[in-house]
Structure formats: structure tokens, C-alpha cells
Amino acid sequence: MTTEVNTYVRYQFNEFGMGLKRTEVELPKPTGTEVLVRVNYCGVCHSDVHIYEGYYGLGQGKKLSLEERGIKLPVTLGHEIVGTIEAAGDQAGDVQPGKQMLVYPWIGCGECSVCKRGEENLCTKPAALGVFKPGGYSQYVLVPHPRYLMDLGNLNPSHASLLACSGLTTFSAIKKMGDIHEDEAVVVIGCGGLGLLAIRTLSLLGVKNIIGLDLSEQKRELALKVGATSVFDSSRENVSEAVLRAGNANCAAVLDFVGGDATVQMGLNLTRKGGKLIIVGLHGGELSYPIPYIITKAISIIGSYTGSLGDLKELIEFANKHDLINLPIQIRPLDEADDALNQLTNGQVEGRLVLENS
């Protein structure tokens, strides 16, 4: 199948933090195993904010430059993509033009031992869409191989786009917890888009005691609606004591979707002996904690970064069996990408934002 257009529009930034620009570029012709996908929906993720700003905070005024990590300008953001197959190269195999698919964006080199183990998201030579390669804030995206295209099943396509990062990241982090017994609690720090999806997933998995923490009363209310057992204002005095009471001092796992100095410290204080602190958020900072406590409490501190292609396949199957995404979702047109990103940056989003390329 060939397309009649020769150019397309994408919204990219040419300098970190300096606004997204509408840019018209030549439409690529897929070769080899490549697949050209017309973007239908693309989620606006908080990771996009960090990439747009160009750094991660390391604490004490120090920054990790993303440009030095290999992110080259200009950048077209967007890694939560649902789109329709438009055309394919002659080695792409039996792809179906016109079929709507979810795109797995966390692409690696495909050749190293990490990639061969199926953990492309951890490759040290990444080619992730919306980060190192042009992403979904665009009318089209070029996918290097059809194996990165996932059948949606019966999922709402605008909701399904969130599975590629928000859903996958939470699902992968939850898998790292291991089995949770009925008398054990799980604490979720940060009840934004990822935290809410985590609470919803934990509830569907049958976890009996889910404790949510957030500064926002509105987000705490949403957390209760999607499955939290109890919620607390994380700025409240003596909040750790209140959470320990609610969890019967039996918090088997803490999922930190903020990832700041204070939240990581709180997570370490809440985790019971033998428990796990799983850090997902990239707010930034640094950790200072007595090493003997880590040993004598036998706690695990785990960093969790997105998820594998296999994880996404599991998640899509799980989402097709359950009403997973029941949080508020705002749909905005693609040409409002810059405003949507600013809205998320300024903390003005309830639930999640999704761009639509109509």
C-alpha cells in the first residue's frame, strides 16, 4: 500500500525547553523490515517533560544532561502510540495495511546480549521512539520492525495508547514486587497517571490493602475511586506513622512514582523487613541512607525503567480481560501538542492527556 502524500507534519523542539514547533518534513518510504504507521493517538507522558527540559535532577543543583546521554536535537516526542499501518518494506513480512496497532517504543540495538534476552528497554544503545528517534507527536512514525506492533484486541485505541509507557511501566514495576499475601500492604507514592494505573492494576490483581500518598486532594480522591483502600496527604505531619498503622506495619512493597529525595526516604522508612522499595519516578535528587539498615532490614531498593516487549504482550492480554484504564482521559488534537505538554508540566492534568491525529 502506498500513500499519496509526500510530506507530513510533526511537532518537534529544536532547543531544550524552547517550545514545540510545527515542522513539515518529507514522508519516509519504509525499506527492509520497516513499517510506516499513521499515528492515531499518542499519550502525553511525564517522561516527555523531562526529555523536553533536557535533564534529570541529581540533587544539590547537579543535573544529568540528556544531550550528553545521546539525545540529539531536534526531538519529536511521543512514545505512547496507537496508529494504522500505512506501508511496509519488502522484508516486513505479512503486515496488514489499514490495521490499527499499538507500538512498542522501547527499541534497542537488537544485537547485544540484553536485547537477545528480550530486554531491549535496558539496551545501552537505545533507539527508543520519541526519545532517540522521532515519536508520536506527529502524523506518521517509522517503526523499524513489525515485531514492535501489537494487536489491540478489543481495547479502546485512545486508551490503549497509554499501555506503551504508563501501563507498561507500572505493570513491570508491579511484577518486581512478587507475590503479595492478603495481610500485606502495598504503598503507592504519587497518584498521578502512573500511580493511578498502578492502584487500578493492584486492585484487579487482588491486593487487599493499597495505600495511596499524594499532595493533591483531587488525586487522592481519584485514587480511592480506582481502588485504593486508604489515602494520605504526603505533606501531613507524621504521615509515615499513619501509613504504618493503615498497613499494620506490614508494607511488603512501596512503589514510588515520584522519585524525589523525600519520597525515597519515606519509602525506605515504610518498607517492612524483607520488603521492596521500587523507584519509578524521575523527579530527581540523591539518596543517603545508612548501609547497615539495608542489611539488617534485608530490604531491596529497585530501579524500574519501562518494561520489555514480553511485558507489553502480557499487559495487553491483561487489559483485554479487565477494565484496566478507568481514570480520566483528556483527548486533545495533535496541533495542540505544545499547549498539552505545558499543561502537564504545570501540573494541570487530572488523569492523562492523549493527542489525537484526526
C-alpha positions in Angstrom: 0.0 0.0 0.0 1.4 3.4 -0.9 0.5 6.8 0.4 -0.4 9.8 -1.8 1.2 12.4 0.3 4.9 13.4 0.1 5.3 15.3 3.3 3.9 15.2 6.9 3.7 17.4 10.0 5.4 16.7 13.3 5.8 18.8 16.4 9.4 19.0 17.5 11.7 21.1 19.6 14.9 22.4 18.3 16.3 23.6 21.6 15.6 22.0 25.0 12.7 23.8 26.8 12.1 26.3 24.0 8.6 25.1 22.7 7.4 22.6 20.2 7.4 23.8 16.6 5.1 22.7 13.8 7.5 21.2 11.2 6.8 19.8 7.7 9.2 17.0 6.7 9.5 14.5 3.9 7.4 11.4 4.3 9.8 8.4 4.6 9.4 5.3 2.4 9.9 2.2 4.5 12.6 -0.2 3.4 13.6 -3.6 4.6 11.7 -4.6 7.7 10.5 -1.0 8.4 6.8 -0.2 8.8 5.3 3.2 8.3 2.5 3.9 10.7 0.0 6.8 10.6 -0.4 8.0 14.2 -4.0 7.9 15.5 -3.4 8.6 19.2 -0.3 9.5 21.3 -0.2 9.9 25.1 1.5 12.9 26.7 3.7 11.3 29.3 5.6 12.9 32.2 8.8 11.4 30.7 8.2 13.8 27.8 8.5 16.7 30.2 12.0 15.5 31.4 13.1 15.0 27.8 11.8 18.4 26.8 13.6 20.1 29.7 16.8 18.2 28.8 18.0 16.9 32.1 17.3 14.9 35.3 18.0 16.5 38.6 20.7 14.8 40.6 20.3 16.8 43.8 22.3 19.7 45.2 21.9 21.6 42.0 23.5 18.9 39.9 22.0 17.8 36.6 22.3 14.9 34.2 22.3 16.3 30.7 20.1 14.2 28.3 22.0 15.6 25.3 25.2 14.1 26.8 23.3 10.8 27.1 22.8 10.7 23.4 19.5 12.6 22.8 20.1 14.7 19.7 18.2 17.7 18.6 15.7 18.2 17.1 13.4 15.9 19.1 9.9 14.7 18.2 8.4 13.5 21.5 5.7 10.8 22.0 6.2 7.2 22.9 2.6 6.1 23.7 1.5 5.5 20.1 -1.5 3.8 18.5 -1.6 4.0 14.8 -2.6 2.4 11.5 -0.2 0.6 9.2 0.3 2.7 6.1 3.1 0.9 4.2 5.9 -1.6 4.8 9.3 -2.5 3.4 9.8 -5.6 1.3 11.2 -7.6 4.3 8.5 -6.7 6.8 6.6 -9.9 6.2 2.8 -10.3 6.4 1.8 -6.9 7.8 -1.8 -5.7 7.2 -2.1 -2.2 5.8 -5.1 -0.4 7.4 -4.8 -2.4 10.6 -4.6 -0.3 13.8 -1.8 -1.4 16.2 -0.1 -0.4 19.5 3.6 0.5 19.0 6.2 -0.8 21.4 8.6 2.2 21.6 11.5 1.0 23.8 13.6 -0.3 21.0 17.3 -1.3 21.4 20.1 -2.2 19.1 18.7 -5.8 18.7 22.2 -7.3 18.7 23.6 -7.2 22.3 23.1 -9.8 25.0 20.5 -7.6 26.7 18.4 -7.3 23.6 18.7 -11.0 22.9 17.3 -11.7 26.4 14.3 -9.7 25.4 15.1 -6.6 27.5 15.5 -4.0 24.7 14.3 -1.4 27.1 17.6 -1.8 29.0 19.9 -1.7 25.9 22.9 0.7 26.2 22.5 1.7 22.6 18.8 2.7 22.6 16.7 3.7 19.7 13.5 4.5 21.6 10.8 6.2 19.6 10.0 9.7 21.0 13.4 9.8 22.7 16.2 8.9 20.3 14.1 8.5 17.2 11.1 10.7 16.1 8.0 9.8 18.0 4.2 10.2 18.0 3.7 14.0 18.3 3.5 13.6 14.6 1.2 12.4 11.8 3.4 9.4 11.0 6.1 7.3 12.7 8.6 4.9 11.2 8.8 1.6 13.1 12.0 -0.5 12.4 10.3 -3.9 12.6 6.8 -5.4 12.7 7.6 -7.2 15.9 7.1 -3.9 17.7 3.5 -3.7 16.6 0.9 -5.2 19.0 -2.7 -6.2 18.2 -5.1 -4.2 20.4 -7.7 -6.8 20.7 -10.9 -5.2 22.0 -9.3 -2.2 23.6 -10.4 1.4 23.1 -7.5 2.7 20.9 -7.2 6.1 22.6 -6.9 4.4 26.0 -4.7 1.6 24.7 -2.0 4.1 23.7 -1.3 4.6 27.4 -0.2 1.0 27.8 3.0 1.5 25.8 4.6 3.5 28.7 2.3 4.4 31.7 0.7 0.9 31.7 3.9 -0.9 30.8 6.0 0.9 33.4 3.5 0.3 36.2 3.0 -3.4 35.2 6.7 -4.0 35.0 7.2 -2.4 38.5 4.4 -4.4 40.0 5.9 -7.7 38.6 9.1 -6.9 40.5 7.1 -7.0 43.8 6.5 -10.7 43.7 3.5 -12.3 45.4 1.6 -10.2 47.9 -0.3 -12.0 50.7 -3.7 -11.0 52.0 -2.3 -9.5 55.2 0.3 -7.4 53.4 0.0 -3.8 52.2 1.4 -2.0 49.1 2.1 1.7 49.3 1.8 3.9 46.1 3.6 7.2 46.4 2.3 9.7 43.8 -1.2 9.3 42.4 -0.8 10.9 39.0 -1.3 9.0 35.8 1.2 6.2 36.6 0.2 5.9 40.3 -3.5 5.7 39.4 -2.8 2.9 36.9 -0.7 1.1 39.5 -3.5 1.3 42.0 -6.0 0.1 39.5 -3.8 -2.8 38.4 -3.0 -3.8 42.0 -6.8 -3.8 42.8 -7.5 -6.0 39.8 -4.7 -8.4 40.9 -6.5 -8.8 44.2 -4.2 -6.8 46.5 -6.4 -6.2 49.6 -4.6 -3.2 51.2 -3.5 -0.4 48.8 -2.4 2.8 50.4 -2.1 6.0 48.2 0.0 9.1 49.0 -0.2 12.4 47.2 -0.1 16.1 47.9 -3.3 16.7 45.9 -6.7 16.1 47.5 -8.2 15.7 44.0 -5.7 12.9 43.1 -6.2 11.2 46.5 -10.0 11.1 45.7 -9.3 9.6 42.3 -7.0 7.0 44.0 -9.9 5.9 46.1 -12.2 5.7 43.1 -9.8 3.4 41.2 -9.1 1.0 44.1 -7.0 2.5 46.9 -8.0 1.2 50.4 -6.9 4.4 52.1 -5.1 7.6 51.1 -3.0 10.2 52.9 -1.6 13.7 52.2 2.1 13.1 51.9 2.9 16.6 53.3 1.0 15.9 56.5 3.0 15.8 59.7 3.6 12.2 61.0 2.3 10.8 57.7 4.6 7.8 57.9 3.2 6.7 61.3 -0.3 7.0 59.8 0.6 4.9 56.8 2.3 2.2 59.0 -0.9 2.0 61.1 -3.0 1.7 57.9 -0.7 -1.1 56.7 -0.4 -2.8 60.1 3.4 -2.2 59.8 3.4 -4.9 57.1 4.2 -2.9 53.9 5.7 -5.6 51.7 6.3 -3.1 48.8 6.4 0.6 48.2 6.0 1.9 44.6 7.5 5.4 44.3 6.2 7.2 41.2 7.7 10.5 42.3 11.3 9.5 42.8 12.5 12.5 44.9 14.7 12.8 47.9 11.8 13.0 50.4 9.7 10.2 48.8 12.5 7.7 48.5 13.4 8.4 52.2 9.7 7.9 53.1 9.6 4.7 51.1 12.6 3.3 53.0 11.0 4.1 56.3 7.7 2.5 55.3 9.2 -0.8 53.9 9.0 -3.7 56.3 11.8 -6.1 57.0 12.4 -8.1 53.8 10.3 -5.6 51.8 11.0 -3.9 48.5 11.2 -0.2 47.5 10.6 0.1 43.8 11.5 3.5 42.4 9.9 4.6 39.1 9.6 8.4 39.2 12.3 10.6 37.9 11.7 13.8 39.9 15.4 13.6 40.9 17.7 14.0 43.9 20.1 11.7 45.7 19.9 9.0 48.3 21.6 9.0 51.6 20.8 6.0 53.9 22.7 4.0 56.5 24.0 0.9 54.9 23.6 -1.3 58.0 19.8 -0.7 57.9 19.7 -2.1 54.3 21.4 -5.2 55.5 19.6 -5.7 58.9 16.2 -5.0 57.4 17.0 -7.1 54.3 15.3 -4.6 52.1 15.6 -4.3 48.3 15.9 -1.0 46.5 15.0 -1.5 42.9 15.0 0.9 40.0 12.4 0.1 37.4 12.6 1.5 33.9 9.7 0.9 31.5 9.2 -2.8 30.5 10.1 -5.4 27.9 8.3 -6.4 24.8 7.2 -9.6 26.6 5.8 -7.5 29.4 3.7 -5.4 27.0 2.2 -8.6 25.4 1.2 -9.8 28.9 -0.3 -6.4 29.7 -2.4 -6.2 26.6 -3.8 -9.6 27.4 -4.5 -8.5 31.0 -6.1 -5.2 29.8 -8.4 -7.2 27.4 -9.6 -9.3 30.3 -10.2 -6.4 32.7 -11.5 -2.8 32.7 -8.0 -1.5 33.4 -8.0 2.1 32.2 -10.8 3.8 34.1 -9.1 7.0 35.0 -10.0 10.4 33.5 -8.5 10.9 30.0 -8.5 14.2 28.1 -8.3 14.0 24.3 -6.7 16.9 22.5 -5.9 17.5 18.8 -2.3 16.9 17.7 -1.9 20.6 16.7 -2.3 21.5 20.4 0.8 19.4 21.4 2.8 22.3 22.8 -0.1 23.5 25.0 -0.8 20.0 26.2 2.9 19.5 27.2 2.8 22.8 29.1 -0.4 21.7 30.8 1.2 18.6 32.0 4.4 20.4 33.0 2.4 22.8 35.2 0.5 20.0 37.0 -2.8 20.9 35.5 -3.8 17.4 34.3 -6.3 15.2 36.1 -5.6 11.6 34.9 -4.0 11.5 31.5 -3.7 13.6 28.2 -3.8 12.0 24.8 -3.2 13.7 21.5 -5.4 12.7 18.5 -4.3 12.9 14.9 -7.6 13.1 13.1 
